[in-house]
Amino acid sequence: MSQSRRNRRKKKVQKPAKNKISKKDKTKGIIALVLLVIAAFLLYFFMLKGNIQKH
């Protein structure tokens, strides 16, 4: 009996925590990817501009 009760408690505690973390991680991951892409594009664009002006 004690083991089954522990398992039930663990399942109840873990499920909402996992869902909350995954949702937060997804949003953070998407924002981070977008910022990285923008930063990489800006760096690449300015490097090309700088190289063209120098030559």
C-alpha positions in Angstrom: 0.0 0.0 0.0 2.7 2.5 0.9 4.5 2.0 -2.4 1.4 2.5 -4.5 0.7 5.7 -2.6 4.2 7.0 -3.1 3.9 6.3 -6.9 0.7 8.2 -7.1 2.2 11.1 -5.3 5.3 11.1 -7.5 3.2 11.0 -10.7 1.0 13.9 -9.5 3.9 16.0 -8.6 6.0 15.3 -11.7 3.4 15.8 -14.4 2.5 19.5 -13.9 6.2 20.4 -13.3 7.3 18.8 -16.5 4.5 20.5 -18.5 5.3 23.9 -17.1 9.1 23.5 -17.7 8.5 22.3 -21.3 6.3 25.3 -22.1 8.7 27.8 -20.7 11.7 26.1 -22.4 9.9 26.1 -25.7 9.2 29.9 -25.5 12.7 30.6 -24.3 14.2 28.4 -27.0 12.2 30.0 -29.8 13.1 33.5 -28.6 16.8 32.5 -28.3 16.8 31.1 -31.8 15.2 34.2 -33.3 17.6 36.5 -31.5 20.6 34.3 -32.6 19.4 34.4 -36.3 18.9 38.1 -36.2 22.3 38.7 -34.5 24.1 36.4 -37.0 22.4 38.1 -40.0 23.3 41.6 -38.7 27.0 40.5 -38.0 27.2 38.9 -41.5 25.6 41.9 -43.2 27.9 44.4 -41.5 31.0 42.3 -42.1 30.1 42.2 -45.9 29.4 46.0 -45.9 32.8 46.6 -44.1 34.7 44.4 -46.5 33.1 46.0 -49.6 33.9 49.5 -48.3 37.5 48.7 -47.5 38.2 47.2 -50.9 
